[in-house]
């Protein structure tokens, strides 16, 4: 069953176009992660937060990515990553144009 991974953490920037430019290589590398389907990048300059919503093929691949990414963020000085994993109801999601590719 596909799993949705939601995470956020304290982030001092960059934001917007500068974030897109600075983190382009990281974004491209995420595409190579086992079980990865897609990511929506989230940011709040006002609240100084960053994060994302990810879709993975399984709980196993979502948890493996979370462990790797939390360690990577820690190496960048991020001490706390707040995360949740959800089941995805594919039938209802499809009605509302959710993509699984």
Helices and strands as residue ranges (DSSP letters): E 3-10, H 16-22, H 24-30, E 36-44, E 49-56, H 59-75, E 81-87, H 90-95
